[in-house]
Amino acid sequence: MYFDLKIYNDAIEIFHKSIALYKNLNPTATYAYSYYYLGICYVAKSNFVDAKTCFDQTQSIFDELKITDTAEILTLQRGIISKSIGNSEEASTIFKTIIAKPDSPVILNAKAEALCQIGTIEATKDRYNLALNYLNKALQLN
């Protein structure tokens, strides 16, 4: 609830409590997603070091559970972090790996967001026609 309302400090506290409870149990997808959403909160607060740690932990749990179809959500967040810290070339490369994936209903949201992110990167480079192309493709997926 706090996460959806963008009350990130409270959401962070709740996710930490949730993670503490799950640590004593066998790993589950819910445990992994607790780390994921905690990472999203940290991204929203521009705390990219802790966000990356959370996303790495999410990936570790996904790997342990052999969950492979995560719709590129972690790749997308890594691209957003790269873009946010000013590494737009790395971010573009990351986003382009997402949009190169075959279309499937599971990945469409990540692809749309990746296209939007590339569009905003291109706009900052004054490549407005290219930016519009990426943004229009993002709109078509939504």
N, CA, C and O atoms as a MOPAC input file, in Angstrom:
PM7 MOZYME 1SCF
protein

 N      0.82300 1    -1.18600 1     0.00000 1
 C      0.00000 1     0.00000 1     0.00000 1
 C      0.87100 1     1.25500 1     0.00000 1
 O      0.65800 1     2.15300 1    -0.81500 1
 N      1.84900 1     1.32900 1     0.90500 1
 C      2.72100 1     2.50200 1     0.95100 1
 C      3.47700 1     2.65700 1    -0.36400 1
 O      3.69600 1     3.77100 1    -0.84000 1
 N      3.87500 1     1.52200 1    -0.94700 1
 C      4.58700 1     1.55100 1    -2.21300 1
 C      3.71000 1     2.17200 1    -3.29400 1
 O      4.14600 1     3.06300 1    -4.02300 1
 N      2.46700 1     1.69300 1    -3.39400 1
 C      1.54500 1     2.21300 1    -4.41100 1
 C      1.24200 1     3.69200 1    -4.20900 1
 O      0.99900 1     4.41800 1    -5.17200 1
 N      1.25700 1     4.13100 1    -2.96900 1
 C      0.99700 1     5.54200 1    -2.65700 1
 C      2.25300 1     6.40200 1    -2.75200 1
 O      2.19900 1     7.61600 1    -2.55200 1
 N      3.36900 1     5.77500 1    -3.05500 1
 C      4.66700 1     6.44800 1    -3.17300 1
 C      5.11500 1     7.07400 1    -1.85300 1
 O      5.76400 1     8.12000 1    -1.83100 1
 N      4.76000 1     6.42400 1    -0.77900 1
 C      5.24300 1     6.81200 1     0.54900 1
 C      6.42800 1     5.88700 1     0.82100 1
 O      6.33000 1     4.91600 1     1.57100 1
 N      7.54700 1     6.22300 1     0.18500 1
 C      8.66000 1     5.29400 1     0.09200 1
 C      9.34400 1     4.99200 1     1.42400 1
 O      9.76300 1     3.85500 1     1.64200 1
 N      9.47000 1     5.95500 1     2.30600 1
 C     10.11500 1     5.67000 1     3.59100 1
 C      9.35500 1     4.60700 1     4.36800 1
 O      9.95800 1     3.69700 1     4.93600 1
 N      8.03700 1     4.72100 1     4.39500 1
 C      7.21700 1     3.71600 1     5.07600 1
 C      7.27700 1     2.37900 1     4.34700 1
 O      7.33800 1     1.32400 1     4.97900 1
 N      7.25900 1     2.42500 1     3.02200 1
 C      7.33600 1     1.18900 1     2.23500 1
 C      8.66400 1     0.48300 1     2.49500 1
 O      8.70000 1    -0.74000 1     2.63300 1
 N      9.75200 1     1.24400 1     2.56100 1
 C     11.06000 1     0.65600 1     2.83500 1
 C     11.04900 1    -0.06400 1     4.17500 1
 O     11.56000 1    -1.17800 1     4.29300 1
 N     10.47600 1     0.56400 1     5.16600 1
 C     10.39200 1    -0.04900 1     6.49400 1
 C      9.60300 1    -1.36100 1     6.44000 1
 O     10.02400 1    -2.36500 1     7.01500 1
 N      8.47700 1    -1.35100 1     5.75800 1
 C      7.64400 1    -2.53900 1     5.65500 1
 C      8.35600 1    -3.65600 1     4.87800 1
 O      8.30200 1    -4.82100 1     5.27200 1
 N      9.02000 1    -3.29600 1     3.77700 1
 C      9.73900 1    -4.31800 1     3.01300 1
 C     10.87200 1    -4.92500 1     3.83000 1
 O     11.11800 1    -6.12900 1     3.74600 1
 N     11.56400 1    -4.11000 1     4.61900 1
 C     12.61600 1    -4.65600 1     5.49200 1
 C     12.03100 1    -5.64900 1     6.49100 1
 O     12.62600 1    -6.69600 1     6.74600 1
 N     10.88000 1    -5.33100 1     7.05200 1
 C     10.22700 1    -6.25100 1     7.98700 1
 C      9.81900 1    -7.53600 1     7.28700 1
 O      9.99900 1    -8.62900 1     7.82400 1
 N      9.27400 1    -7.40300 1     6.10000 1
 C      8.86800 1    -8.56800 1     5.32400 1
 C     10.06900 1    -9.46300 1     5.01700 1
 O     10.00200 1   -10.68200 1     5.17000 1
 N     11.15000 1    -8.85200 1     4.59100 1
 C     12.36600 1    -9.60500 1     4.26600 1
 C     12.89800 1   -10.31300 1     5.50600 1
 O     13.33200 1   -11.46200 1     5.42800 1
 N     12.86800 1    -9.64000 1     6.63800 1
 C     13.33700 1   -10.25500 1     7.88600 1
 C     12.51900 1   -11.49500 1     8.23200 1
 O     13.06900 1   -12.48600 1     8.71100 1
 N     11.22000 1   -11.44600 1     7.99500 1
 C     10.36100 1   -12.60100 1     8.25300 1
 C     10.65400 1   -13.74800 1     7.28600 1
 O     10.69100 1   -14.91100 1     7.68800 1
 N     10.86000 1   -13.41700 1     6.02300 1
 C     11.10300 1   -14.44700 1     5.00600 1
 C     12.46800 1   -15.10300 1     5.14700 1
 O     12.64900 1   -16.23200 1     4.69100 1
 N     13.43800 1   -14.42700 1     5.76700 1
 C     14.78300 1   -14.99300 1     5.90700 1
 C     14.77800 1   -16.31500 1     6.65700 1
 O     15.65200 1   -17.15300 1     6.44000 1
 N     13.81400 1   -16.50700 1     7.52700 1
 C     13.74500 1   -17.73300 1     8.32500 1
 C     12.99800 1   -18.86000 1     7.63200 1
 O     12.88100 1   -19.95400 1     8.18400 1
 N     12.49300 1   -18.61100 1     6.43900 1
 C     11.72300 1   -19.59800 1     5.69300 1
 C     12.49600 1   -20.00800 1     4.44300 1
 O     13.50600 1   -19.39500 1     4.09500 1
 N     12.01600 1   -21.03500 1     3.78700 1
 C     12.59300 1   -21.38700 1     2.49500 1
 C     12.29900 1   -20.25900 1     1.50900 1
 O     11.22900 1   -19.65300 1     1.55800 1
 N     13.24500 1   -19.97800 1     0.61700 1
 C     13.03500 1   -18.88600 1    -0.34900 1
 C     11.79000 1   -19.10000 1    -1.19900 1
 O     11.46800 1   -20.22000 1    -1.59500 1
 N     11.10900 1   -18.01000 1    -1.46400 1
 C      9.91800 1   -18.02300 1    -2.31900 1
 C      9.99500 1   -16.84700 1    -3.28600 1
 O     10.82200 1   -15.94900 1    -3.13100 1
 N      9.12700 1   -16.87100 1    -4.27500 1
 C      9.04600 1   -15.73700 1    -5.20500 1
 C      8.63500 1   -14.46700 1    -4.45800 1
 O      9.09600 1   -13.37700 1    -4.79700 1
 N      7.78600 1   -14.59600 1    -3.45900 1
 C      7.36400 1   -13.43500 1    -2.67900 1
 C      8.55700 1   -12.80100 1    -1.96900 1
 O      8.66400 1   -11.57600 1    -1.89800 1
 N      9.43300 1   -13.62200 1    -1.45500 1
 C     10.66800 1   -13.13500 1    -0.81900 1
 C     11.50800 1   -12.35400 1    -1.83300 1
 O     12.01100 1   -11.27400 1    -1.52700 1
 N     11.65600 1   -12.90400 1    -3.03700 1
 C     12.40900 1   -12.22800 1    -4.08800 1
 C     11.77300 1   -10.89000 1    -4.45500 1
 O     12.46700 1    -9.88500 1    -4.61100 1
 N     10.44800 1   -10.88800 1    -4.59100 1
 C      9.77100 1    -9.64900 1    -4.96900 1
 C      9.79000 1    -8.60800 1    -3.83900 1
 O      9.68600 1    -7.41000 1    -4.10500 1
 N      9.91700 1    -9.03800 1    -2.62800 1
 C     10.09400 1    -8.07300 1    -1.52900 1
 C     11.38700 1    -7.29800 1    -1.73300 1
 O     11.42000 1    -6.07900 1    -1.56400 1
 N     12.45000 1    -8.00500 1    -2.09500 1
 C     13.71500 1    -7.32800 1    -2.41100 1
 C     13.56600 1    -6.44200 1    -3.64300 1
 O     14.09200 1    -5.32900 1    -3.68100 1
 N     12.85200 1    -6.93400 1    -4.64500 1
 C     12.66200 1    -6.16800 1    -5.87400 1
 C     11.96500 1    -4.83600 1    -5.58600 1
 O     12.43100 1    -3.78100 1    -6.01600 1
 N     10.85800 1    -4.88800 1    -4.86300 1
 C     10.11500 1    -3.65200 1    -4.59200 1
 C     10.86700 1    -2.74500 1    -3.62300 1
 O     10.72800 1    -1.52300 1    -3.68800 1
 N     11.64700 1    -3.31500 1    -2.74300 1
 C     12.52400 1    -2.49200 1    -1.90500 1
 C     13.51700 1    -1.75600 1    -2.79400 1
 O     13.78800 1    -0.57300 1    -2.58900 1
 N     14.05600 1    -2.46000 1    -3.77800 1
 C     14.96600 1    -1.82000 1    -4.73500 1
 C     14.29900 1    -0.70100 1    -5.50400 1
 O     14.90600 1     0.34700 1    -5.72800 1
 N     13.05600 1    -0.90900 1    -5.91000 1
 C     12.29700 1     0.14000 1    -6.61600 1
 C     12.15800 1     1.37300 1    -5.71600 1
 O     12.29300 1     2.50500 1    -6.18000 1
 N     11.89100 1     1.14600 1    -4.44000 1
 C     11.79300 1     2.27300 1    -3.50000 1
 C     13.11300 1     3.03500 1    -3.44200 1
 O     13.12800 1     4.26600 1    -3.44200 1
 N     14.20500 1     2.30500 1    -3.39400 1
 C     15.51600 1     2.95500 1    -3.35500 1
 C     15.79600 1     3.72500 1    -4.64600 1
 O     16.38100 1     4.80700 1    -4.60000 1
 N     15.39400 1     3.19100 1    -5.77600 1
 C     15.54900 1     3.92700 1    -7.04100 1
 C     14.76500 1     5.22600 1    -6.96900 1
 O     15.27200 1     6.27600 1    -7.36400 1
 N     13.54300 1     5.16900 1    -6.47300 1
 C     12.70400 1     6.36600 1    -6.36600 1
 C     13.34300 1     7.41900 1    -5.46400 1
 O     13.12600 1     8.61700 1    -5.64600 1
 N     14.13200 1     6.96500 1    -4.49300 1
 C     14.78900 1     7.88900 1    -3.58200 1
 C     16.23400 1     8.19200 1    -4.01400 1
 O     16.99500 1     8.80400 1    -3.26500 1
 N     16.59900 1     7.75800 1    -5.22400 1
 C     17.93900 1     7.95500 1    -5.79600 1
 C     19.04600 1     7.32400 1    -4.96100 1
 O     20.17600 1     7.81200 1    -4.96000 1
 N     18.73500 1     6.25400 1    -4.26100 1
 C     19.72500 1     5.49100 1    -3.51300 1
 C     20.07500 1     4.27100 1    -4.36300 1
 O     19.58500 1     3.16600 1    -4.13100 1
 N     20.93800 1     4.50500 1    -5.35700 1
 C     21.19900 1     3.49000 1    -6.36300 1
 C     22.08800 1     2.35600 1    -5.86500 1
 O     22.01300 1     1.24300 1    -6.38700 1
 N     22.91400 1     2.61500 1    -4.88000 1
 C     23.76500 1     1.55900 1    -4.32200 1
 C     22.89400 1     0.49400 1    -3.64300 1
 O     23.04300 1    -0.70000 1    -3.90500 1
 N     21.99200 1     0.93800 1    -2.77600 1
 C     21.10700 1    -0.01600 1    -2.10100 1
 C     20.13500 1    -0.66600 1    -3.08200 1
 O     19.77800 1    -1.83300 1    -2.92500 1
 N     19.71000 1     0.08800 1    -4.08900 1
 C     18.81800 1    -0.48000 1    -5.10100 1
 C     19.51100 1    -1.63000 1    -5.82700 1
 O     18.93100 1    -2.70000 1    -6.00700 1
 N     20.75100 1    -1.39900 1    -6.24100 1
 C     21.49700 1    -2.45000 1    -6.94200 1
 C     21.66300 1    -3.67400 1    -6.05200 1
 O     21.53500 1    -4.80400 1    -6.52400 1
 N     21.94200 1    -3.46600 1    -4.79000 1
 C     22.07800 1    -4.58400 1    -3.85100 1
 C     20.78000 1    -5.38400 1    -3.78500 1
 O     20.80500 1    -6.61500 1    -3.79300 1
 N     19.66300 1    -4.69400 1    -3.71900 1
 C     18.35900 1    -5.36700 1    -3.67700 1
 C     18.09400 1    -6.14200 1    -4.95600 1
 O     17.59500 1    -7.26600 1    -4.90300 1
 N     18.41900 1    -5.55900 1    -6.10900 1
 C     18.18300 1    -6.24400 1    -7.37500 1
 C     19.10100 1    -7.45600 1    -7.51400 1
 O     18.70000 1    -8.48100 1    -8.06500 1
 N     20.33200 1    -7.34000 1    -7.01400 1
 C     21.23700 1    -8.49300 1    -7.02300 1
 C     20.68300 1    -9.61200 1    -6.14000 1
 O     20.75500 1   -10.78600 1    -6.50500 1
 N     20.13600 1    -9.25300 1    -4.99200 1
 C     19.54500 1   -10.25100 1    -4.09900 1
 C     18.31300 1   -10.88900 1    -4.73800 1
 O     18.09500 1   -12.09400 1    -4.61600 1
 N     17.51700 1   -10.07700 1    -5.41400 1
 C     16.35700 1   -10.59900 1    -6.13500 1
 C     16.80500 1   -11.63900 1    -7.15600 1
 O     16.24200 1   -12.73000 1    -7.23400 1
 N     17.82800 1   -11.28700 1    -7.94000 1
 C     18.33200 1   -12.20800 1    -8.96200 1
 C     18.84300 1   -13.49600 1    -8.33100 1
 O     18.61200 1   -14.58600 1    -8.85400 1
 N     19.53100 1   -13.36500 1    -7.21700 1
 C     20.05500 1   -14.53600 1    -6.52000 1
 C     18.93100 1   -15.48600 1    -6.09800 1
 O     19.04300 1   -16.70200 1    -6.25600 1
 N     17.86100 1   -14.92700 1    -5.56800 1
 C     16.72100 1   -15.75900 1    -5.15400 1
 C     16.03000 1   -16.36000 1    -6.37400 1
 O     15.65800 1   -17.53400 1    -6.35500 1
 N     15.85200 1   -15.56500 1    -7.44300 1
 C     15.27500 1   -16.10300 1    -8.67500 1
 C     16.11000 1   -17.28300 1    -9.17300 1
 O     15.56800 1   -18.31500 1    -9.56900 1
 N     17.44300 1   -17.11500 1    -9.14900 1
 C     18.32600 1   -18.19200 1    -9.60700 1
 C     18.16800 1   -19.43800 1    -8.73800 1
 O     18.08000 1   -20.55400 1    -9.24800 1
 N     18.13400 1   -19.23600 1    -7.42500 1
 C     17.98600 1   -20.35700 1    -6.50200 1
 C     16.67000 1   -21.09800 1    -6.74200 1
 O     16.61400 1   -22.32400 1    -6.65400 1
 N     15.62400 1   -20.34900 1    -7.04200 1
 C     14.31700 1   -20.94500 1    -7.28800 1
 C     14.13500 1   -21.40100 1    -8.74100 1
 O     13.11200 1   -21.98100 1    -9.10500 1
 N     15.15300 1   -21.12300 1    -9.55700 1
 C     15.11600 1   -21.44800 1   -10.98300 1
 C     13.96800 1   -20.73600 1   -11.70500 1
 O     13.32600 1   -21.29400 1   -12.59400 1
 N     13.73600 1   -19.50400 1   -11.29800 1
 C     12.73700 1   -18.66100 1   -11.96100 1
 C     13.46000 1   -17.89300 1   -13.05300 1
 O     14.32400 1   -17.06200 1   -12.77000 1
 N     13.11200 1   -18.16700 1   -14.28800 1
 C     13.81700 1   -17.54100 1   -15.41000 1
 C     12.96000 1   -16.53900 1   -16.17200 1
 O     13.49700 1   -15.65800 1   -16.84500 1
 N     11.65900 1   -16.65500 1   -16.08000 1
 C     10.77600 1   -15.77200 1   -16.83600 1
 C     10.32000 1   -14.61500 1   -15.95100 1
 O      9.20700 1   -14.62000 1   -15.42600 1
 N     11.19000 1   -13.63600 1   -15.79800 1
 C     10.87400 1   -12.49000 1   -14.94400 1
 C     10.60600 1   -11.23100 1   -15.75300 1
 O     10.64900 1   -10.11900 1   -15.22700 1
 N     10.32800 1   -11.41900 1   -17.03500 1
 C      9.90800 1   -10.32600 1   -17.91600 1
 C     10.92200 1    -9.18800 1   -17.97400 1
 O     10.55300 1    -8.03500 1   -18.19500 1
 N     12.19800 1    -9.51200 1   -17.77500 1
 C     13.27400 1    -8.52000 1   -17.89500 1
 C     13.15700 1    -7.37700 1   -16.89000 1
 O     13.70800 1    -6.30200 1   -17.12700 1
 N     12.46300 1    -7.57600 1   -15.78800 1
 C     12.26900 1    -6.49100 1   -14.83300 1
 C     13.58100 1    -6.04700 1   -14.19200 1
 O     13.77500 1    -4.85700 1   -13.94100 1
 N     14.47200 1    -6.98100 1   -13.93000 1
 C     15.74400 1    -6.60400 1   -13.30300 1
 C     16.65900 1    -5.91100 1   -14.30400 1
 O     17.35200 1    -4.95300 1   -13.96400 1
 N     16.65600 1    -6.39900 1   -15.53000 1
 C     17.44800 1    -5.74800 1   -16.57900 1
 C     16.97100 1    -4.31100 1   -16.77200 1
 O     17.78100 1    -3.39400 1   -16.89800 1
 N     15.67400 1    -4.12500 1   -16.79300 1
 C     15.10300 1    -2.78700 1   -16.93900 1
 C     15.55700 1    -1.87300 1   -15.80400 1
 O     15.95500 1    -0.73300 1   -16.04700 1
 N     15.50100 1    -2.35900 1   -14.58500 1
 C     15.90300 1    -1.52600 1   -13.44700 1
 C     17.39600 1    -1.19400 1   -13.48700 1
 O     17.80000 1    -0.09400 1   -13.11000 1
 N     18.20200 1    -2.13200 1   -13.93600 1
 C     19.64400 1    -1.84800 1   -14.07200 1
 C     19.87800 1    -0.75600 1   -15.11400 1
 O     20.76000 1     0.08700 1   -14.95000 1
 N     19.09500 1    -0.77400 1   -16.17200 1
 C     19.18200 1     0.28600 1   -17.17600 1
 C     18.75400 1     1.62400 1   -16.61500 1
 O     19.37900 1     2.64700 1   -16.89500 1
 N     17.69800 1     1.62500 1   -15.82800 1
 C     17.22000 1     2.87400 1   -15.21500 1
 C     18.26600 1     3.43400 1   -14.25800 1
 O     18.47200 1     4.64600 1   -14.20300 1
 N     18.92200 1     2.56400 1   -13.51100 1
 C     19.99000 1     3.02600 1   -12.61100 1
 C     21.13000 1     3.62900 1   -13.42800 1
 O     21.62500 1     4.70700 1   -13.09800 1
 N     21.55000 1     2.94700 1   -14.48700 1
 C     22.63400 1     3.47600 1   -15.32900 1
 C     22.26900 1     4.84200 1   -15.89100 1
 O     23.08500 1     5.76300 1   -15.88600 1
 N     21.05500 1     4.96500 1   -16.37100 1
 C     20.60100 1     6.25600 1   -16.91700 1
 C     20.59000 1     7.32100 1   -15.82300 1
 O     20.99700 1     8.45800 1   -16.05900 1
 N     20.13100 1     6.96000 1   -14.64200 1
 C     20.01200 1     7.91800 1   -13.54500 1
 C     21.36000 1     8.42800 1   -13.04700 1
 O     21.46100 1     9.55700 1   -12.56600 1
 N     22.38600 1     7.60600 1   -13.16100 1
 C     23.71600 1     8.05300 1   -12.70300 1
 C     24.52200 1     8.67700 1   -13.84000 1
 O     25.70500 1     8.97600 1   -13.67700 1
 N     23.87800 1     8.87300 1   -14.99200 1
 C     24.50300 1     9.59500 1   -16.08700 1
 C     25.21800 1     8.73300 1   -17.10200 1
 O     25.91500 1     9.26100 1   -17.96800 1
 N     25.06900 1     7.43800 1   -17.02400 1
 C     25.71200 1     6.55300 1   -17.98700 1
 C     24.69900 1     6.15500 1   -19.05600 1
 O     24.22900 1     5.01800 1   -19.10600 1
 N     24.38100 1     7.12500 1   -19.90800 1
 C     23.31500 1     6.90400 1   -20.88900 1
 C     23.69700 1     5.89600 1   -21.96800 1
 O     22.82300 1     5.21600 1   -22.50500 1
 N     24.97500 1     5.78600 1   -22.29200 1
 C     25.38700 1     4.80800 1   -23.30500 1
 C     25.16200 1     3.38800 1   -22.79900 1
 O     24.62100 1     2.54600 1   -23.51500 1
 N     25.57700 1     3.12700 1   -21.56400 1
 C     25.35000 1     1.80900 1   -20.97000 1
 C     23.85000 1     1.54600 1   -20.84400 1
 O     23.38200 1     0.44600 1   -21.13700 1
 N     23.10600 1     2.55100 1   -20.41100 1
 C     21.66000 1     2.40300 1   -20.26400 1
 C     21.02000 1     2.05500 1   -21.60500 1
 O     20.18600 1     1.15300 1   -21.67700 1
 N     21.40100 1     2.76000 1   -22.66100 1
 C     20.84600 1     2.47600 1   -23.99700 1
 C     21.12600 1     1.04100 1   -24.41300 1
 O     20.25800 1     0.35900 1   -24.95700 1
 N     22.34800 1     0.59100 1   -24.15200 1
 C     22.70900 1    -0.79200 1   -24.48900 1
 C     21.83200 1    -1.78100 1   -23.73500 1
 O     21.34500 1    -2.75400 1   -24.30900 1
 N     21.63500 1    -1.52600 1   -22.44900 1
 C     20.78700 1    -2.39800 1   -21.63400 1
 C     19.35500 1    -2.39700 1   -22.15900 1
 O     18.74900 1    -3.45400 1   -22.33300 1
 N     18.82100 1    -1.20600 1   -22.41000 1
 C     17.44400 1    -1.11000 1   -22.89800 1
 C     17.27700 1    -1.79000 1   -24.25100 1
 O     16.24400 1    -2.40200 1   -24.51900 1
 N     18.29100 1    -1.68300 1   -25.10000 1
 C     18.20100 1    -2.29000 1   -26.42800 1
 C     18.20600 1    -3.81800 1   -26.34900 1
 O     17.64300 1    -4.48000 1   -27.22100 1
 N     18.83000 1    -4.38200 1   -25.32100 1
 C     18.76900 1    -5.84200 1   -25.16300 1
 C     17.33700 1    -6.27400 1   -24.84700 1
 O     16.90200 1    -7.35600 1   -25.24200 1
 N     16.61700 1    -5.41700 1   -24.13200 1
 C     15.22200 1    -5.73900 1   -23.80400 1
 C     14.34700 1    -5.65300 1   -25.04100 1
 O     13.54300 1    -6.55000 1   -25.29600 1
 N     14.49600 1    -4.58200 1   -25.81500 1
 C     13.61300 1    -4.42000 1   -26.97800 1
 C     13.95100 1    -5.40800 1   -28.09400 1
 O     13.14100 1    -5.62200 1   -28.99600 1
 N     15.13700 1    -6.00800 1   -28.04000 1
 C     15.51000 1    -7.00800 1   -29.04200 1
 C     14.88200 1    -8.37300 1   -28.77400 1
 O     14.88900 1    -9.24200 1   -29.64500 1
 N     14.34200 1    -8.56200 1   -27.57600 1
 C     13.70700 1    -9.84200 1   -27.23000 1
 C     12.44000 1   -10.03100 1   -28.05400 1
 O     11.77900 1    -9.06200 1   -28.42800 1
 N     12.11000 1   -11.28300 1   -28.33100 1
 C     10.85500 1   -11.53800 1   -29.06900 1
 C      9.64200 1   -11.04700 1   -28.27000 1
 O      9.61700 1   -11.11300 1   -27.04100 1
 N      8.65800 1   -10.56400 1   -28.99000 1
 C      7.43000 1   -10.11000 1   -28.33600 1
 C      6.71300 1   -11.26500 1   -27.66500 1
 O      6.58100 1   -12.35300 1   -28.22700 1
 N      6.26200 1   -11.01000 1   -26.47600 1
 C      5.38100 1   -11.93600 1   -25.76800 1
 C      4.59300 1   -11.09300 1   -24.78100 1
 O      5.05600 1   -10.02700 1   -24.37600 1
 N      3.42100 1   -11.54500 1   -24.39100 1
 C      2.61400 1   -10.75000 1   -23.45800 1
 C      3.34400 1   -10.43500 1   -22.15200 1
 O      3.11400 1    -9.38800 1   -21.54700 1
 N      4.21800 1   -11.33500 1   -21.72100 1
 C      4.91900 1   -11.16800 1   -20.44700 1
 C      5.90000 1   -10.00200 1   -20.48400 1
 O      6.09000 1    -9.32000 1   -19.47700 1
 N      6.52200 1    -9.76700 1   -21.63000 1
 C      7.60300 1    -8.78300 1   -21.70700 1
 C      7.16200 1    -7.43000 1   -22.26300 1
 O      7.96400 1    -6.49600 1   -22.28200 1
 N      5.93700 1    -7.29600 1   -22.70700 1
 C      5.52200 1    -6.06400 1   -23.38900 1
 C      5.67100 1    -4.81800 1   -22.52300 1
 O      6.09400 1    -3.77700 1   -23.02800 1
 N      5.34100 1    -4.89000 1   -21.25200 1
 C      5.48300 1    -3.70900 1   -20.38700 1
 C      6.94700 1    -3.28700 1   -20.25200 1
 O      7.26100 1    -2.09800 1   -20.30100 1
 N      7.83200 1    -4.25400 1   -20.08300 1
 C      9.25800 1    -3.94000 1   -19.97600 1
 C      9.77500 1    -3.34800 1   -21.29000 1
 O     10.56800 1    -2.40700 1   -21.28700 1
 N      9.31700 1    -3.91000 1   -22.41300 1
 C      9.73300 1    -3.37700 1   -23.71400 1
 C      9.24500 1    -1.94000 1   -23.89900 1
 O      9.99100 1    -1.08200 1   -24.37100 1
 N      8.00300 1    -1.68600 1   -23.53000 1
 C      7.45800 1    -0.33300 1   -23.66800 1
 C      8.25800 1     0.65300 1   -22.81400 1
 O      8.58900 1     1.74900 1   -23.26700 1
 N      8.56300 1     0.26200 1   -21.58600 1
 C      9.34500 1     1.14400 1   -20.70500 1
 C     10.75500 1     1.34100 1   -21.25200 1
 O     11.28200 1     2.45100 1   -21.19900 1
 N     11.37500 1     0.28200 1   -21.77800 1
 C     12.71400 1     0.39800 1   -22.35200 1
 C     12.70200 1     1.35200 1   -23.55500 1
 O     13.59700 1     2.18400 1   -23.70000 1
 N     11.70100 1     1.22800 1   -24.40000 1
 C     11.57000 1     2.13300 1   -25.54300 1
 C     11.40700 1     3.57500 1   -25.08900 1
 O     12.01100 1     4.48400 1   -25.65800 1
 N     10.59600 1     3.78100 1   -24.07200 1
 C     10.38900 1     5.12100 1   -23.52300 1
 C     11.70200 1     5.68100 1   -22.96000 1
 O     12.03900 1     6.84200 1   -23.18800 1
 N     12.42200 1     4.85600 1   -22.23800 1
 C     13.70100 1     5.29800 1   -21.66200 1
 C     14.70900 1     5.66500 1   -22.75500 1
 O     15.40500 1     6.67500 1   -22.64100 1
 N     14.79000 1     4.86000 1   -23.79900 1
 C     15.69400 1     5.18400 1   -24.91300 1
 C     15.24100 1     6.47700 1   -25.57600 1
 O     16.06700 1     7.31200 1   -25.94300 1
 N     13.94500 1     6.64100 1   -25.72700 1
 C     13.42900 1     7.88200 1   -26.31200 1
 C     13.85500 1     9.10400 1   -25.52600 1
 O     14.23900 1    10.11600 1   -26.11300 1
 N     13.79200 1     9.02500 1   -24.20900 1
 C     14.20000 1    10.18500 1   -23.40200 1
 C     15.71100 1    10.40400 1   -23.47900 1
 O     16.17500 1    11.54300 1   -23.43700 1
 N     16.47800 1     9.32100 1   -23.59300 1
 C     17.93100 1     9.46600 1   -23.76300 1
 C     18.23100 1    10.16600 1   -25.08300 1
 O     19.05000 1    11.08400 1   -25.13500 1
 N     17.56600 1     9.73000 1   -26.14400 1
 C     17.78700 1    10.35700 1   -27.45700 1
 C     17.37800 1    11.82600 1   -27.44100 1
 O     18.03800 1    12.64900 1   -28.07500 1
 N     16.32800 1    12.16800 1   -26.74700 1
 C     15.89000 1    13.56400 1   -26.65800 1
 C     16.95600 1    14.42500 1   -25.96600 1
 O     17.18000 1    15.56900 1   -26.36100 1
 N     17.61100 1    13.87800 1   -24.93900 1
 C     18.66000 1    14.65800 1   -24.25800 1
 C     19.87000 1    14.87800 1   -25.16200 1
 O     20.68000 1    15.77100 1   -24.91500 1
 N     19.98800 1    14.06800 1   -26.20300 1
 C     21.08100 1    14.21600 1   -27.16600 1
 C     20.64000 1    15.03000 1   -28.38200 1
 O     21.33900 1    15.07500 1   -29.39400 1
 N     19.47500 1    15.67300 1   -28.27600 1
 C     18.90300 1    16.49800 1   -29.34100 1
 C     18.61800 1    15.70600 1   -30.62200 1
 O     18.59800 1    16.27600 1   -31.71300 1
 N     18.40300 1    14.42000 1   -30.49200 1
 C     18.02700 1    13.58000 1   -31.63000 1
 C     16.51600 1    13.34600 1   -31.53100 1
 O     16.05200 1    12.25000 1   -31.21800 1
 N     15.77700 1    14.41100 1   -31.80900 1
 C     14.34200 1    14.41300 1   -31.55200 1
 C     13.55300 1    13.45900 1   -32.43700 1
 O     12.60200 1    12.83400 1   -31.96900 1
 N     13.93100 1    13.33500 1   -33.71300 1
 C     13.21400 1    12.40500 1   -34.58900 1
 C     13.37200 1    10.97000 1   -34.10000 1
 O     12.40600 1    10.20800 1   -34.06400 1
 N     14.59300 1    10.61000 1   -33.72500 1
 C     14.84200 1     9.27400 1   -33.19800 1
 C     14.09200 1     9.07400 1   -31.88000 1
 O     13.51800 1     8.01300 1   -31.63600 1
 N     14.10400 1    10.09900 1   -31.04100 1
 C     13.38000 1    10.03200 1   -29.76500 1
 C     11.88900 1     9.78700 1   -30.01400 1
 O     11.27500 1     8.94300 1   -29.36100 1
 N     11.31600 1    10.52900 1   -30.96300 1
 C      9.89400 1    10.35200 1   -31.28200 1
 C      9.59800 1     8.94800 1   -31.79800 1
 O      8.55700 1     8.37100 1   -31.48200 1
 N     10.51400 1     8.40300 1   -32.58800 1
 C     10.30500 1     7.03600 1   -33.07900 1
 C     10.23500 1     6.04300 1   -31.92500 1
 O      9.34800 1     5.19000 1   -31.88800 1
 N     11.16700 1     6.15400 1   -30.98900 1
 C     11.16100 1     5.25300 1   -29.83600 1
 C      9.90500 1     5.45600 1   -28.98100 1
 O      9.28200 1     4.49200 1   -28.53700 1
 N      9.54900 1     6.70900 1   -28.76000 1
 C      8.36700 1     6.98100 1   -27.92700 1
 C      7.08000 1     6.49600 1   -28.59600 1
 O      6.18000 1     5.98900 1   -27.92600 1
 N      6.99800 1     6.65100 1   -29.91300 1
 C      5.81900 1     6.14500 1   -30.63400 1
 C      5.73200 1     4.62100 1   -30.56100 1
 O      4.64400 1     4.06400 1   -30.41700 1
 N      6.88000 1     3.95000 1   -30.66100 1
 C      6.88400 1     2.48900 1   -30.53700 1
 C      6.43100 1     2.07700 1   -29.13500 1
 O      5.71700 1     1.08900 1   -28.96500 1
 N      6.85900 1     2.84900 1   -28.13800 1
 C      6.43100 1     2.56000 1   -26.75700 1
 C      4.92200 1     2.69700 1   -26.62600 1
 O      4.26900 1     1.86300 1   -25.99800 1
 N      4.36700 1     3.75100 1   -27.22100 1
 C      2.91600 1     3.94800 1   -27.18200 1
 C      2.16500 1     2.80700 1   -27.87100 1
 O      1.10400 1     2.39200 1   -27.40400 1
 N      2.69700 1     2.31400 1   -28.94700 1
 C      2.04800 1     1.22500 1   -29.67500 1
 C      1.98300 1    -0.04300 1   -28.83200 1
 O      1.04300 1    -0.82600 1   -28.96400 1
 N      2.97100 1    -0.25100 1   -27.96900 1
 C      2.96300 1    -1.43700 1   -27.11400 1
 C      2.00700 1    -1.30700 1   -25.93500 1
 O      1.54200 1    -2.30700 1   -25.38800 1
 N      1.72200 1    -0.08000 1   -25.55200 1
 C      0.80100 1     0.12800 1   -24.42800 1
 C     -0.56200 1     0.15300 1   -24.93700 1
 O     -1.50600 1     0.31700 1   -24.16500 1

